[in-house]
Amino acid sequence: MGEAMFEKKNATPLISVVMSVYNEENYLQEAIDSILKQTVQDFELIVVDDCSTDRTRDILREYQDPRIRVVWNEENRGLTANLNLAVSLAKGQYIARMDGDDLSHPNRFERQLRYLKEHPEMKLISCRTETFGKEHLRSDIQGDPEYLRCRMLVRPVLAHPGFLVRGEVFRELGFRYDESFRQAQDYDLAARISRKYAIGICPEILLEYRAHSGQVSSKSGSRQFANADRVRSRLLEELGIHLNEEEWQDYHRLVLEEHTEDKAVYVRVVRILDRIVEQNQERNIYDPVILKDALGRMMADWIIRVKSREIYRQTGDILHHDREYLRAYRKEWMRTLMRKLGKIIE
């Protein structure tokens, strides 16, 4: 492994931006330029090239900005190991993530730093994102740290390319990416940090996330999902919950918000949520009120997004009256359903 080192104006930058790249010739220049155009200019950018075979290395060599440090791997090590390497080289007070195919808004660092200053208890934050390319989506997840932690029982909540972490998390508290995760390493790291420390989401859209066929999440498919399941399984096991194969299939339907008009599926998923609530009463891992809130909202979102008239009509049966955390949202759901159907559902 060799490193192209440049003399730096500031030996202790405010932010260290860490990036791992492999064959990113189509998008890399845009990604790097979006960092160089930040309104906060006190940063270093550490790029680990993982043995690219396209023009990625030529593009990196064109940059003469003294804040850019490039590490040339002599063998392909993978994203997780590369991130740990970059973090070990980082000197900044804060560690920011960036991918070689995404775009940071010019005020991303400015807004995120302000958000951390307003929330000194938070150790890790991300931001809202907008997806472009093959998909056009906007993230809308918001909530306090405990709410976000509860939602991670089902799926990740923080966009990895938008991470901004206090440097002490790695240097003093000893956190690292778990290199046994080839994918979903961000989900694992965020879940472990949130177990002891507050996390958050800056409420503004500050990152444009590019969706394309060549990215890791699109190509890995089942491997990405299997690694995410390792995190979900660990979080459930902390509550004393061990799902069998059939229960995992149902839980995955909630994770993916799978379209189905089989009422029995929703009822079975609600039973799993019941177990989560009940086990938490014994183990007291999550705030019980916020846990019910998070689970209720995720169940509601799924039912609404299925866009099935038949399932809408059966919502009352699915959300049985003795489930307080689900019943509490029923009026809100019904208002949403009425708007979608254009009529009142009794």
N, C-alpha and C positions, 0 to 999 in steps of 0.2 A: 504494500500500500504506500502510495506516495502522496504528498500534500503540496499543493501550490499555495504558498503563503505570501501574503502581501503585507507591506508595512501598514499598520493601522494608526489612524489619527488618535483614536481613543482606545487604550488598552482595556478599559472596563466599560463596554457599551451598555446602554440602558436595556436593550433587547438583543437577544441572540435568536435569529430565525434559523430553524433547522429544516433541511429539505433533502430528501433522498430521490434520486432520479435514475431511470433506466429507459433508454430509447424514447426520449421525450422531444425529439427534434421539432415536432409539429406545433408544440405549445409552450415550450420552455422559455423562449424569449419574452413572450407576453407575461408569463408568470413572474419571472425575475423583474421585469420592468415595473410590474404592479407593486413590487416591494420597494424598488428604488424610488418610486414616485410618492411614497408615504409622506404625509405631513409631519410625522415624527421621523427625523433623519438620524437619530442616535441609535444605530443598530449595526450588527454584523450579520452577514448571511453566510451560513455554513452549508455547503452543498456537497453531498456524498454521491459520486457517480458510481453506479454499481456495474461497471464493465459494459457500458453502452456500446452498441455496434453501429449505430447510425450517426448522424451529425451532432449528437448531443455534446460530445467533448469539444468539437470545433466551436459550437455556440458558447460554451463556457469559457473557452480560451479567449474569445473576443472581448470579454469584459475585463476592464482594467481598473474597475472601482476598488479602492483599497479596503473597502468593507467586506468584500467577497472573499471567502476562503473556500477552496475546492479540495476535496479529498478524492483521490483516484483509487478505487479498489482494484486489487490485482486478481481477485476472484469474486464471483457473485455471492453476496452474503445475505441478501434479502432486506426488505424494508425495516423490519423490527430491529435487527442488529445494526443497521445503518443509523437508525434514529438514536439508539443508545450511544453509538460512537459520536454522533454529532453533539448530543447532549453532554458527553464527557469533555468535549472540546469547548463548549459554550462558556463564555465569560460574563454574559449579560445578567442583569438583575432579574430579568424576565426571560422566559423561553417561549418563543412563538413557533407554531407549526405552519408549514406551507407545502403544498404539493406542486409538482412541476407542470400541472395542466390546469390549474385553477387561477382565479383572478381575485386579488384583494382590492377592495375599494381604497382610494387614497387616504381616507380618514380612519381606516380600520384600527391601526395601532393607537391613534389618538383617542378614539372612542372607547376602546377596550381598556386602556390605561386609566381613563377617567372612571370607568365602571369599577375597576379594581380599587381605585382610591376611595370611591363611595362605599365600597363593600370590603373593608379590610379583613373580614373574617374569611373571605373566599380565597382558596388556593389555586383553583383551576376554573377557567371560564372558556366559553366559546362565543359564537355569535349566531344570529340568524343568517340563513343562506338563501340564495336563489339559484336554482338549477337551470342550466341552459344546455343547448345541444340536442341530444336525442330526447330529452324530457324538459318540461318547463314547470317547475314547482317552486313554491316558497315555503320555507319552514316557518311554523307558527308556534312552536312549543315555548311556553313561558312558565314561570313559577318559581317559588322559593327553593332553596337547596334541598330541603327534605322532600318536596314534591317531585323534583327531578330525580332524586335518589330512588323514590318509590317507583317511578316510571321505568327505571332501568331493570326492574324485575321482568319486564316484557321485552324491551328493546333499548338500544343506545339512544341518548338524548343530545349529546354534544357532537357537533360536526368537527371531525378530526383536523381538517386543514385550517380551522378557525381557532384551535387551541391557543390560549395564552396562559402560561403557568408561572407562578412565582418560583424563582430559581431555587429557593430553599427547599422546595418539594423534592428536588433531585439531590441537592448538595447536602442538606442537613437532615431531611426526613428519610432519605435513602430509597425513594421510589425510583424504579426503572421500568421500561417496557419489558414484559415477560417474553423472552425470545422463543419460548415454546409455542407462541401464537404467531403463525405466519400471516394470518389475517385477523381482523377484529381485535388487534392489540390495543387500539384506542378505547374500545368498550371495556376491556379488561382493566386498563389503567384507570379510567375514570371511575369505574365501579369500586376499585380498591381505594382510591383517594377519597371518594365520597363516603366511605365507611367511617372515616375519622374526621374529615374536613369538609367545609362547605364548598360547593361548586355552583356555577351560575351560567346564565346565558345573557349576553349583552342584547338588549331588545331591538337593536337596529340590524338591518341587513347590511353586512359588511364584507361578504365574500360571495363570489359567483362560482358555483360548483359546476364543473363541466361534466356532462354525462356523455360518454362515448364508448364504443365497443372495445377499445383497447385497454381500459382501466382495469385495475386489479379486481375491484368489486364486481365488475361485469363478467370477467373471464373466470373467476374462481368458482362462482356459483355455489355448489354444495359445500365446498371447503370453507368459504366465507361464513356460510350459515352454520356449519358444524362448529367452527371456532366460537361464534357468537353463542351457540348452545352451551358451550363449556362455561361461559359466564353466567348464562341464565340458570344452568343446573347448579352452579355453586351458590348463587344467591338464594335459590329455592331450598337447597340443602341446609343452608344456614338457618332456615326456618323449620327444618325437620321435615321437609316435603320431598318425596322421591316419586316422580311420575313414572308410570309404566308406559309402554310403547304407545298404546291407544291414547292415553292422556297427553303424551307429547304431541301426537298428531293433532289433537284438538287445540292444545296450547299454541302450536305453530299457526293454526288458523287465525287466532287472535293476533299473533305477532305480525303476520302478513296481511291482516284484515282481508282474509280470503272471501271471495264472493260465494255464498252458499244460501240456498233458500230452505235448508233443512233446519227447522226450529230446534230439533234435538241437539244439534251441534252447539248452538248458543246456550242452551240449558246446561249442557255438560261443561262448557267453559265457565259458566257462572258458578258451578259447583267447585271448580278448581280455585276460582277467586275466593269463594267462601272459605276454603281450606287455608289460603294465604292469610286472610283476615283472622281466622280462628287461631292459627299457629302463632301469629304475631302477638296475639293477646297473651300467649304463654311465654314467648321469648323476648318480647318488647324490643325488637330490633328497629322498627319504624314507628313514627308517630301514628297512633291508630286512626285518628281523624283524617290526617293527610293521606294515609294509605288508602282509606276508603274513598276519599276524593279522587285520587289518582286512578285507582282501578275502575271506579264508576265512570270517569270521563273517557278512559280508553275503551271501555265496553260500549259506551254511548257512541263514540266516534265510529267504531266498527259498524254498529247497526245502521247508523245514518249513511255511511259511505257505501254500504252494500247496495243501496238504492233499490230495494225490493219492496214492492207494495205489500206482498204477502207477509214478509217479515215485519214490516211496519205495523200491520194489522194485529200481529201476534205479540207485539212488544210487551203487552201486559202479562201474558203468560210466561214469557222469558224472564221478565223482571218481577219475580214473585214478590208478593206483598211483604213477606217477612224479612226481606233483605233491605235493611235501612239504607245502606250506602248506595244501593241502586235506586231505591224508591225516591230518594232525595232529589234525584235529577229527572224524575219522570216528567214533570211539568215542562221543564226546559226542553227535553227531548221531544215531547209531543208538539210543542210550538214549532220546533224545527221540522218535524215530520209533516205537520200541516202545511207549512210553507212549501215543502217539496211535493206533496201530493195535491195541493190546491184545494183541500177539503178537510173537514174535521174528522178525526179518527176517534171513535168512542173507545 
